[in-house]
Each structure stands twice: as C-alpha cells, then as structure tokens.
Amino acid sequence: MENAGASVLAAGHQCPPATVVQILQDFNVNVLTGDSSQIISIVHHISAMPDIRKKIKIRKVIYTSEGLSTMQRVQIYKVLAPVAIYSVLGSAEAGPYGASSPFLVDFDPRSNHNDFVIDTRMTIIEILPLSCTGSESDGITEPLPDGETGVITQTVLTRLRHPVIRYITGDIGSLHPLPQKAVDRVAKHDLPHYRVLRLQGRDHRFSFMWDGCDFQFAKLNTILSNTQSGVLLWQVILDKMQSSEEISLEIRLLSGQSSGDAVHSQTLLDRLKAFLDVNPSNEHKFKITFVNDVLGFELSGTGRKVIRFVDHSF
C-alpha cells in the first residue's frame, strides 16, 4: 500500500473495532484494508452506531484471506456506500500474486467464487485434477483446460533463492480469459500475460479458513486424537452470525471422559484456543460444545455418519 502512495495507519489484528473506528474518524481514513473477518467486524460495529456512520469517509475496501459472501458484500455496501470492494490474493510462500477489482472482473451475486487477475510473467498457475494429493505417486500430471475446476498449483517466477515450483496451494479453482471489461482497460502489450483465476475456496480435504487463518485438519486431529484428550468424535462447523455476518467457529466434541471433569475440559479448551489463535478480538465467534451422543452432531443425510467438517458460512 505504501508503494502505491498510501499513508498507512497500522492497527494490529487484536485492535478492537471501537479503536479502529475512532482512528477512521480522527484521520479521515478513506481506504480500509484487512482480512475479510476483520472488515466485517468493523463494518458491523459501524452499523450499530448511526451517528458515527456519517463521519466515516471510507471509499475503498481491500480485503484478503477468505472470500466475502453475498450477504457480507451487501452489508458493506449498505453501511459504507458509496464504496468499491477490492481484494488481494497472496500467501506466505509466494507473496501477493492476484488482485480483484470491480472494474476488471465480474461479480455474480448468485455464486460463492472470487475472480482474481494474475500476471503469468510473475506466477504460473496450473489447475490439476481433484484426485491429485501432492504425493510422489501422482507423477507428472497434465493440467486441466480453461474453465475446469481442480486443485490450484503455483510456480513463482519472482523467487530465485527459495523457488516455489508446482506448489499445491490447498485451494480449489479454475482459469479463465479476461472479461471484456478488463480487456478495454488493460494495455495491449500486457493482455497476453493476464488471466483470471477463479477461486472457489479451500480444499476442505486438508484445511479450513477462519478469522483470516488457515488451519490444517491433520494438526487439529493430532490434538484431538491424543489419548489424553479423551475425545471420541469431533466436528468443525463454520456458520454465519446473524447479527453481524461474521463467520463463527464451533467445535463439537464427544468425550469419553466424565462430564464432571472440569479440569480435563479446561485443559482441552486451552489447547484448542492456543491452536486456533482464539483471542479477545475473536472469542465471541468461537464456541466448543460437548455433546452427549452422535445425535448432537450434524450427520450425513444418507449414511447418518458424523461429518468431520460442515460449512454453513455461505
């Protein structure tokens, strides 16, 4: 943002929404950036204070991490209008490599995907079949043609010291040509190098996103499958909070320990909170529920089995 000429006012991820909103007023901030959960939290805080809303001068919202649902976008437009919503796609492995602008890509309110413009001179994106797991036994797989959905792999052309080659990002998506609205705005000599990456979301076989962070199921399973945890069955549920449109995280547990063992329950709760980085800024969106039997879980419609991951956030 500074390279683009912005004067950046940094607020840590644990900075309460009330403080952020006060900063927005005091310094006449006109661009709000952060991960999508932080954006929604701040917008919800503003919506509850009509007298403050008129003092907020935000004209652009730039978010990262999870995509915004249709309802979340509606809430942002309702509270901050007129405002334009942008997004930046990046990772710790590759840095920023994609950008979404309402003037370059189309947005379908009926869908849950997000489109990003990428430059193939900086990064090569390939879409591999969903059957690919990243193991050596997969061999060299031919990428899927444009428009077909699969596992996103990335080769970064800007990192020479620690190269990233055909790295499986853990996301699902597809490649598409630039829409006409973007063609009309992009210089002709750049057009052959620009593509649209349509991001469908995380590959839920391996991980899930919450509050701007990616959590591996394998690591969560290591905590909950430990004999000391006493957990027999577990389930992760993402949902949408009706009041604020924020994404909540609930973990349901069937424990083999005595229901009256408060010390054991607190120890397990502390371990989960540490792993999921639960802190004062997001603890209102987190809940652990101990169930009495399998009927306390959300079950599959056919086999009535416990579904390990349930996503109601969209």
Residue pairs with C-beta under 8 A, 6 or more apart in sequence:
1 8
1 31
1 33
1 62
2 8
6 31
9 23
9 27
9 29
11 19
11 20
11 23
13 38
13 212
13 281
14 279
14 280
14 281
15 281
16 280
16 281
17 41
17 42
17 44
17 45
18 45
20 42
20 45
21 42
21 45
21 46
21 49
21 52
21 56
23 29
24 32
24 56
24 57
24 58
25 52
25 55
25 56
28 57
29 57
29 58
30 57
30 58
30 59
30 60
31 58
31 59
31 60
31 61
31 62
32 39
32 42
32 58
32 60
32 61
32 62
33 61
33 62
33 63
33 64
34 42
34 63
34 64
35 63
35 64
35 65
35 66
35 211
35 212
36 63
36 64
36 65
36 66
36 67
36 68
36 72
36 212
37 65
37 66
37 210
37 211
37 212
37 246
37 247
37 282
37 285
38 212
39 61
39 63
39 68
39 76
40 68
40 72
40 75
40 76
40 244
40 245
40 246
40 247
41 244
41 246
41 281
43 75
43 76
43 79
43 80
44 75
44 243
44 244
44 245
44 246
46 52
46 53
46 56
46 79
46 80
47 53
47 75
47 78
47 79
53 79
56 80
58 80
58 83
59 82
59 83
59 84
60 83
60 84
60 85
60 86
61 76
61 80
61 83
61 84
61 85
61 86
62 86
62 87
62 88
63 85
63 86
63 87
63 88
64 87
64 88
64 89
64 90
64 212
65 209
65 212
65 213
66 201
66 209
66 210
66 212
66 247
67 87
67 112
67 113
67 114
67 199
67 201
68 76
68 85
68 87
68 114
69 112
69 240
69 245
69 313
69 314
70 109
70 110
70 112
71 240
71 245
72 245
73 85
73 107
73 109
75 245
76 83
76 85
77 83
77 85
84 101
84 102
85 102
86 99
86 100
86 101
86 102
87 99
87 100
87 114
87 116
88 96
88 98
88 99
88 100
89 96
89 97
89 98
89 99
89 100
89 116
89 118
89 197
89 199
90 96
90 97
90 98
91 97
91 169
93 154
93 156
93 164
93 167
93 169
94 123
94 154
94 156
94 159
94 164
94 167
95 156
95 158
95 159
97 118
97 119
97 122
97 123
97 154
97 156
98 116
98 117
98 118
98 197
99 116
99 117
100 114
100 115
100 116
100 117
101 117
103 181
103 182
103 185
104 117
104 178
104 179
104 181
104 182
104 185
104 186
105 115
105 116
105 117
105 179
105 181
105 182
105 196
106 115
106 179
106 181
107 115
112 200
112 201
112 314
113 173
113 198
113 199
113 200
113 201
114 198
114 199
115 176
115 196
115 197
115 198
115 199
116 196
116 197
116 199
117 178
117 182
117 194
117 195
117 196
117 197
118 125
118 194
118 195
118 196
118 197
119 190
119 193
119 194
120 193
120 194
120 195
121 157
121 193
122 156
122 157
122 158
123 154
123 155
123 156
123 157
123 158
124 154
124 155
124 157
125 152
125 153
125 154
125 175
125 195
125 197
126 143
126 152
126 153
126 154
126 155
126 166
127 143
127 144
127 148
127 149
127 150
127 151
127 152
127 153
127 173
127 174
127 175
128 141
128 143
128 144
128 150
128 151
128 153
128 168
129 141
129 144
129 150
129 151
130 149
130 150
130 151
130 172
132 138
132 141
132 150
132 151
132 168
134 168
143 153
144 150
144 174
146 174
146 175
146 176
146 177
147 174
147 175
147 176
148 174
149 172
149 173
149 174
149 200
150 172
150 173
150 174
151 168
151 171
151 172
151 203
152 168
152 169
152 171
152 172
152 173
152 197
152 199
153 166
153 167
153 168
153 169
154 164
154 166
154 167
154 169
155 164
155 165
155 166
155 167
156 163
156 164
156 165
156 167
170 202
170 203
170 206
170 207
170 214
171 199
171 200
171 201
171 202
171 203
172 199
172 200
172 201
172 202
172 203
173 197
173 198
173 199
173 200
174 197
174 198
174 200
175 195
175 196
175 197
175 198
176 195
176 196
176 197
176 198
177 195
177 196
178 186
178 191
178 194
178 195
178 196
179 196
182 194
182 196
183 191
186 194
201 209
202 208
202 209
202 214
204 309
204 311
205 217
206 216
206 217
206 218
207 214
207 215
207 216
207 217
208 214
208 215
208 217
208 236
208 238
208 309
208 311
209 215
210 238
210 247
210 249
210 276
211 247
211 249
211 277
211 282
211 285
213 276
213 277
215 275
215 276
217 236
217 308
217 309
219 275
220 236
220 275
223 229
223 271
223 272
223 275
224 231
224 234
224 253
225 231
229 268
229 271
230 255
230 256
230 257
230 264
230 268
231 253
231 254
231 255
231 256
231 268
232 254
232 255
232 256
233 253
233 254
233 294
233 297
233 306
234 251
234 252
234 253
234 254
234 308
235 251
235 252
235 297
235 298
235 306
235 307
235 308
235 309
235 310
236 249
236 250
236 251
236 308
236 309
236 310
237 249
237 250
237 251
237 252
237 298
237 309
237 310
237 311
237 312
238 247
238 248
238 249
238 310
238 311
238 312
238 313
239 247
239 248
239 250
239 312
239 313
240 246
240 247
240 248
240 312
240 313
240 314
241 247
241 248
241 285
246 285
247 285
247 313
248 285
248 286
248 287
249 276
249 285
249 286
249 287
250 286
250 287
250 288
250 289
251 272
251 287
251 288
251 289
252 288
252 289
252 290
252 291
252 296
252 297
253 268
253 288
253 289
253 290
253 291
254 290
254 291
254 292
254 293
254 294
254 296
254 297
255 265
255 290
257 264
257 265
259 290
265 290
269 288
272 278
272 288
273 286
276 286
278 286
289 296
291 297
294 306
297 306
297 307
298 306
298 307
298 310
299 305
299 306
299 307
300 306
300 307
